[in-house]
Amino acid sequence: MNYFVNEKGYYGDFGGAYIPEMLYPNVEELRQNYLKIINDADFQKEFHALLKDYVGRPSPLYLAKRLSKKYNANIFLKREDLNHTGAHKINNTIGQILLAEKLGKKRIIAETGAGQHGVATATVCALRGLECVIYMGEVDIKRQAPNVARMKMLGATVISAVSGSKTLKDATNEAMRDWINNPVDTHYIIGSVVGPHPYPDMVSIFQSVISEETKKQLLEQTGSDQPDYVLACVGGGSNAMGMFYHFIDDEKVKLIAIEAAGKGVSSGFSAATTFLGKEGVLHGSRSIVMQTADGQVVEPHSVSAGLDYPGIGPQHAHLFKTIRAEYVSITDDESLDAGLLCTQMEGIIPAIESAHALAYLEKMKFTGNENVVVCLSGRGDKDMETYITHFGL
């Protein structure tokens, strides 16, 4: 079974480039050049130098001793929250800004939900002196105010998306409209493993540094580079794809992707795509999408802005359909409880996105010897108001 992209841009039944004709030149320019640019020795040297000296990689693989005792397993946290800007998103934006420069682009646009991708994009634009425009849903602008302030301080223009649910889906729609209108000088940095080919492949390659480091770190700490379980939260799915990437072909490693159940899978307020969705097209690729009987996209819900998305990346759809990875869901309340537990047991405040993955540990049974890696995709600074309100702190 091949779990990676083929020459036509598909992962099994999913992927491709379903785009308006006006976007074809932009996407085709990327498709024809991305691998050649990424694999160039000079590109790799600059990319890894920035990851080391600017981002602060490698991020630690931390054995959480109190959580390990509670769950009767060796719980390792891959600390993407310790990256510069506070999440895994910077890995991808560093790669894409270098790629954009090689293509001669002077203006950068991006969409963001939780705001971490927006901050990471604004950060690399400030670093390289490029114009930056960030599209963000009106709802997310309110609930992620600290990140909006950071983007503006970094020099980015933040534009509110006021259509639909006013969240990540709508911000993505607005960013795509901008790209259609500015095809020559603009590069669109998509923040997740979604969108038309080659974006899902390109983003997963840049994020694969997560699992590449994890294998080396696990070998150093345990004598084996093969964990029993790898857990990561999934909205579009970039942290999960980076966490899974170098384990996908090793069938002994169980991959578990945790989606947002919101107020309950059947509540009408959920973002559990694999439970509620069916095959369809969203934002330029064929995947699994939450939709009505006549194909209209269903508005998702999650307390976590980064998981509040009605689809998943096409590679995730393929891993789900082939049963290579298990896709489960966690409610708003379960994730918030797990976030507080991690904070009070390990002194680490996780992003609510990451807390979804931590919450699934409650539903697993271990014998005491398993090595379990959880991707701590981001830190919880941006979510403090939500935590404080929920727990009455």
C-alpha positions as semicolon CSV with decimal commas, in nm:
position;residue;x (nm);y (nm);z (nm)
1;M;0,000;0,000;0,000
2;N;0,136;0,342;-0,099
3;Y;0,037;0,610;0,150
4;F;0,214;0,898;-0,025
5;V;0,125;1,116;-0,323
6;N;0,147;0,980;-0,678
7;E;0,262;1,164;-0,990
8;K;-0,092;1,290;-1,053
9;G;-0,122;1,448;-0,709
10;Y;-0,345;1,183;-0,551
11;Y;-0,333;0,975;-0,235
12;G;-0,544;0,681;-0,343
13;D;-0,887;0,832;-0,417
14;F;-0,805;1,171;-0,263
15;G;-0,613;1,482;-0,363
16;G;-0,578;1,642;-0,703
17;A;-0,620;2,009;-0,794
18;Y;-0,984;2,114;-0,827
19;I;-0,933;2,481;-0,898
20;P;-1,083;2,760;-1,108
21;E;-0,909;2,819;-1,439
22;M;-0,775;3,153;-1,315
23;L;-0,573;2,976;-1,044
24;Y;-0,422;2,721;-1,280
25;P;-0,104;2,922;-1,362
26;N;-0,025;2,978;-0,991
27;V;-0,073;2,615;-0,891
28;E;0,101;2,481;-1,201
29;E;0,405;2,702;-1,136
30;L;0,428;2,551;-0,788
31;R;0,373;2,194;-0,908
32;Q;0,646;2,216;-1,168
33;N;0,905;2,367;-0,934
34;Y;0,847;2,271;-0,571
35;L;1,039;1,942;-0,556
36;K;1,331;2,077;-0,757
37;I;1,358;2,378;-0,525
38;I;1,303;2,187;-0,198
39;N;1,558;1,918;-0,285
40;D;1,828;2,166;-0,386
41;A;2,131;2,144;-0,152
42;D;2,149;2,520;-0,094
43;F;1,777;2,535;-0,009
44;Q;1,813;2,249;0,239
45;K;2,116;2,412;0,400
46;E;1,934;2,745;0,452
47;F;1,610;2,574;0,563
48;H;1,782;2,364;0,830
49;A;2,001;2,653;0,944
50;L;1,689;2,862;1,009
51;L;1,514;2,571;1,183
52;K;1,815;2,537;1,415
53;D;1,918;2,897;1,481
54;Y;1,588;3,083;1,438
55;V;1,314;2,834;1,529
56;G;1,516;2,653;1,798
57;R;1,501;2,299;1,665
58;P;1,527;2,019;1,746
59;S;1,228;2,053;1,978
60;P;1,263;1,828;2,286
61;L;1,102;1,486;2,320
62;Y;1,002;1,500;2,686
63;L;0,912;1,198;2,901
64;A;0,616;1,327;3,105
65;K;0,672;1,126;3,423
66;R;0,356;1,216;3,614
67;L;0,131;1,158;3,311
68;S;0,321;0,833;3,247
69;K;0,246;0,714;3,599
70;K;-0,120;0,812;3,569
71;Y;-0,174;0,630;3,238
72;N;0,060;0,334;3,304
73;A;0,273;0,394;2,993
74;N;0,576;0,596;2,885
75;I;0,412;0,918;2,766
76;F;0,651;1,127;2,554
77;L;0,553;1,481;2,452
78;K;0,702;1,614;2,129
79;R;0,742;1,977;2,236
80;E;0,642;2,178;1,927
81;D;0,509;2,435;2,175
82;L;0,871;2,536;2,240
83;N;0,933;2,647;1,881
84;H;0,971;3,019;1,808
85;T;0,612;3,156;1,778
86;G;0,477;2,874;1,994
87;A;0,365;2,600;1,755
88;H;0,461;2,365;1,472
89;K;0,335;2,612;1,208
90;I;0,673;2,787;1,180
91;N;0,833;2,474;1,024
92;N;0,611;2,513;0,718
93;T;0,623;2,891;0,688
94;I;1,005;2,891;0,692
95;G;1,002;2,639;0,406
96;Q;0,737;2,819;0,203
97;I;0,890;3,167;0,242
98;L;1,219;3,035;0,102
99;L;1,026;2,869;-0,181
100;A;0,835;3,191;-0,255
101;E;1,161;3,385;-0,277
102;K;1,301;3,132;-0,525
103;L;0,988;3,188;-0,737
104;G;1,037;3,566;-0,723
105;K;0,725;3,646;-0,518
106;K;0,714;3,976;-0,327
107;R;0,376;3,950;-0,150
108;I;0,257;3,676;0,085
109;I;-0,100;3,587;0,181
110;A;-0,225;3,327;0,428
111;E;-0,534;3,207;0,611
112;T;-0,543;3,129;0,982
113;G;-0,785;2,987;1,239
114;A;-0,612;2,961;1,576
115;G;-0,382;3,238;1,463
116;Q;-0,061;3,036;1,502
117;H;-0,017;2,998;1,126
118;G;-0,091;3,367;1,082
119;V;0,170;3,458;1,342
120;A;0,423;3,220;1,186
121;T;0,358;3,367;0,840
122;A;0,383;3,725;0,965
123;T;0,704;3,630;1,147
124;V;0,884;3,496;0,839
125;C;0,759;3,789;0,628
126;A;0,913;4,028;0,883
127;L;1,231;3,820;0,878
128;R;1,258;3,839;0,497
129;G;1,105;4,185;0,443
130;L;0,800;4,077;0,241
131;E;0,447;4,223;0,238
132;C;0,206;4,007;0,440
133;V;-0,176;3,982;0,435
134;I;-0,356;3,743;0,672
135;Y;-0,721;3,638;0,633
136;M;-0,896;3,534;0,955
137;G;-1,259;3,467;1,042
138;E;-1,434;3,736;1,245
139;V;-1,518;3,480;1,517
140;D;-1,155;3,366;1,539
141;I;-1,028;3,726;1,553
142;K;-1,230;3,772;1,873
143;R;-1,135;3,444;2,041
144;Q;-0,768;3,458;1,941
145;A;-0,703;3,828;2,014
146;P;-0,344;3,781;2,145
147;N;-0,236;3,627;1,814
148;V;-0,409;3,902;1,613
149;A;-0,211;4,159;1,811
150;R;0,112;3,971;1,741
151;M;0,042;3,961;1,366
152;K;-0,023;4,335;1,356
153;M;0,290;4,409;1,559
154;L;0,488;4,199;1,310
155;G;0,365;4,427;1,031
156;A;0,094;4,209;0,876
157;T;-0,242;4,334;0,753
158;V;-0,520;4,123;0,911
159;I;-0,843;4,105;0,708
160;S;-1,163;3,978;0,870
161;A;-1,371;3,712;0,690
162;V;-1,736;3,788;0,764
163;S;-1,915;3,527;0,551
164;G;-2,049;3,186;0,655
165;S;-1,942;3,074;1,001
166;K;-1,673;3,347;1,004
167;T;-1,404;3,091;1,087
168;L;-1,117;2,906;0,913
169;K;-1,317;2,779;0,614
170;D;-1,429;3,132;0,529
171;A;-1,081;3,278;0,578
172;T;-0,951;3,019;0,331
173;N;-1,217;3,119;0,076
174;E;-1,112;3,484;0,103
175;A;-0,742;3,402;0,069
176;M;-0,810;3,202;-0,247
177;R;-1,005;3,497;-0,396
178;D;-0,708;3,723;-0,325
179;W;-0,471;3,479;-0,498
180;I;-0,694;3,470;-0,807
181;N;-0,680;3,850;-0,822
182;N;-0,302;3,870;-0,767
183;P;-0,152;3,577;-0,959
184;V;0,187;3,717;-1,057
185;D;0,354;3,866;-0,748
186;T;0,174;3,674;-0,468
187;H;0,244;3,342;-0,300
188;Y;-0,028;3,181;-0,087
189;I;0,119;3,005;0,218
190;I;-0,142;2,742;0,303
191;G;-0,097;2,643;0,666
192;S;-0,222;2,286;0,663
193;V;-0,204;1,971;0,448
194;V;-0,510;2,085;0,251
195;G;-0,566;2,263;-0,077
196;P;-0,478;2,168;-0,434
197;H;-0,173;1,956;-0,516
198;P;0,116;2,019;-0,447
199;Y;0,023;2,188;-0,115
200;P;-0,062;1,876;0,090
201;D;0,265;1,711;-0,013
202;M;0,472;2,027;0,024
203;V;0,341;2,109;0,373
204;S;0,384;1,750;0,493
205;I;0,746;1,750;0,371
206;F;0,824;2,068;0,566
207;Q;0,647;1,933;0,877
208;S;0,812;1,590;0,852
209;V;1,102;1,728;1,056
210;I;0,880;1,651;1,360
211;S;0,883;1,273;1,311
212;E;1,240;1,275;1,175
213;E;1,362;1,422;1,504
214;T;1,130;1,201;1,711
215;K;1,282;0,880;1,571
216;K;1,635;0,992;1,663
217;Q;1,530;1,116;2,007
218;L;1,331;0,803;2,087
219;L;1,628;0,585;1,988
220;E;1,851;0,784;2,225
221;Q;1,605;0,758;2,514
222;T;1,464;0,406;2,473
223;G;1,702;0,215;2,244
224;S;1,432;0,192;1,974
225;D;1,313;0,445;1,718
226;Q;0,978;0,269;1,697
227;P;0,704;0,385;1,941
228;D;0,394;0,175;2,003
229;Y;0,154;0,467;1,949
230;V;0,175;0,812;1,791
231;L;-0,105;1,059;1,872
232;A;-0,180;1,399;1,719
233;C;-0,481;1,628;1,684
234;V;-0,630;1,682;1,337
235;G;-0,816;1,976;1,187
236;G;-0,669;2,008;0,841
237;G;-0,393;1,796;0,984
238;S;-0,042;1,942;0,939
239;N;0,098;1,866;1,285
240;A;-0,039;1,513;1,260
241;M;0,104;1,461;0,912
242;G;0,443;1,583;1,033
243;M;0,420;1,357;1,338
244;F;0,312;1,054;1,132
245;Y;0,534;1,107;0,825
246;H;0,836;0,889;0,906
247;F;0,623;0,623;1,077
248;I;0,363;0,571;0,802
249;D;0,540;0,282;0,631
250;D;0,608;0,107;0,964
251;E;0,283;-0,083;1,019
252;K;0,384;-0,180;1,374
253;V;0,346;0,182;1,484
254;K;-0,018;0,262;1,558
255;L;-0,118;0,607;1,435
256;I;-0,408;0,780;1,611
257;A;-0,554;1,108;1,483
258;I;-0,784;1,300;1,717
259;E;-1,056;1,520;1,569
260;A;-1,280;1,773;1,746
261;A;-1,618;1,630;1,851
262;G;-1,723;1,977;1,968
263;K;-2,037;1,950;2,182
264;G;-2,077;1,587;2,074
265;V;-2,047;1,405;1,741
266;S;-2,424;1,398;1,691
267;S;-2,499;1,736;1,852
268;G;-2,495;1,942;1,533
269;F;-2,197;2,131;1,680
270;S;-1,897;1,922;1,583
271;A;-1,591;1,907;1,358
272;A;-1,550;1,528;1,358
273;T;-1,498;1,503;0,983
274;T;-1,436;1,129;0,948
275;F;-1,750;1,051;1,152
276;L;-1,978;1,302;0,985
277;G;-1,827;1,360;0,641
278;K;-1,833;1,194;0,302
279;E;-1,615;1,216;-0,004
280;G;-1,622;1,552;-0,178
281;V;-1,420;1,854;-0,285
282;L;-1,318;2,139;-0,054
283;H;-1,062;2,415;-0,108
284;G;-0,909;2,259;-0,415
285;S;-0,875;1,890;-0,335
286;R;-1,088;1,578;-0,311
287;S;-1,111;1,459;0,048
288;I;-1,365;1,380;0,320
289;V;-1,588;1,680;0,389
290;M;-1,878;1,754;0,625
291;Q;-2,162;1,827;0,384
292;T;-2,538;1,811;0,335
293;A;-2,712;1,562;0,107
294;D;-2,691;1,813;-0,181
295;G;-2,321;1,884;-0,125
296;Q;-2,333;2,209;0,075
297;V;-2,055;2,237;0,333
298;V;-2,179;2,195;0,692
299;E;-2,054;2,455;0,940
300;P;-1,818;2,290;1,190
301;H;-1,785;2,369;1,560
302;S;-1,497;2,333;1,803
303;V;-1,385;2,525;2,110
304;S;-1,045;2,504;1,940
305;A;-1,009;2,749;1,649
306;G;-0,738;2,536;1,486
307;L;-0,965;2,228;1,463
308;D;-1,276;2,420;1,358
309;Y;-1,265;2,297;0,996
310;P;-1,518;2,088;0,797
311;G;-1,263;1,867;0,619
312;I;-0,928;1,691;0,651
313;G;-0,624;1,682;0,426
314;P;-0,638;1,428;0,141
315;Q;-0,352;1,220;0,282
316;H;-0,545;1,189;0,608
317;A;-0,854;1,083;0,411
318;H;-0,642;0,812;0,247
319;L;-0,496;0,694;0,581
320;F;-0,852;0,681;0,720
321;K;-0,999;0,490;0,424
322;T;-0,714;0,237;0,417
323;I;-0,735;0,201;0,799
324;R;-0,362;0,279;0,830
325;A;-0,446;0,537;1,097
326;E;-0,730;0,539;1,347
327;Y;-0,945;0,855;1,356
328;V;-1,125;0,931;1,681
329;S;-1,283;1,238;1,837
330;I;-1,276;1,431;2,165
331;T;-1,534;1,684;2,291
332;D;-1,473;2,044;2,390
333;D;-1,509;1,963;2,760
334;E;-1,279;1,658;2,742
335;S;-1,009;1,863;2,572
336;L;-1,030;2,147;2,825
337;D;-1,010;1,900;3,114
338;A;-0,702;1,739;2,956
339;G;-0,541;2,078;2,910
340;L;-0,587;2,162;3,276
341;L;-0,462;1,817;3,380
342;C;-0,142;1,853;3,174
343;T;-0,088;2,201;3,316
344;Q;-0,123;2,091;3,676
345;M;0,064;1,759;3,643
346;E;0,351;1,863;3,413
347;G;0,367;2,243;3,435
348;I;0,297;2,268;3,061
349;I;-0,005;2,468;2,936
350;P;-0,101;2,311;2,600
351;A;-0,295;2,471;2,318
352;I;-0,655;2,345;2,322
353;E;-0,582;2,179;1,985
354;S;-0,303;1,973;2,143
355;A;-0,520;1,904;2,449
356;H;-0,754;1,703;2,223
357;A;-0,471;1,455;2,165
358;L;-0,383;1,443;2,535
359;A;-0,750;1,378;2,621
360;Y;-0,756;1,057;2,419
361;L;-0,508;0,900;2,664
362;E;-0,807;0,872;2,901
363;K;-0,972;0,628;2,658
364;M;-0,668;0,404;2,603
365;K;-0,557;0,101;2,807
366;F;-0,188;0,025;2,856
367;T;0,008;-0,263;3,009
368;G;0,289;-0,048;3,148
369;N;0,562;-0,087;2,887
370;E;0,425;0,101;2,586
371;N;0,605;0,402;2,441
372;V;0,347;0,662;2,343
373;V;0,438;0,983;2,159
374;V;0,191;1,273;2,170
375;C;0,250;1,575;1,948
376;L;0,218;1,882;2,168
377;S;0,155;2,097;1,862
378;G;0,134;2,435;2,036
379;R;0,131;2,624;2,363
380;G;-0,178;2,753;2,537
381;D;-0,099;3,124;2,572
382;K;-0,352;3,205;2,300
383;D;-0,623;3,004;2,479
384;M;-0,590;3,146;2,830
385;E;-0,918;3,338;2,816
386;T;-1,105;3,022;2,710
387;Y;-0,944;2,816;2,986
388;I;-1,006;3,087;3,248
389;T;-1,371;3,132;3,148
390;H;-1,442;2,757;3,136
391;F;-1,285;2,676;3,474
392;G;-1,377;3,003;3,646
393;L;-1,015;3,067;3,738
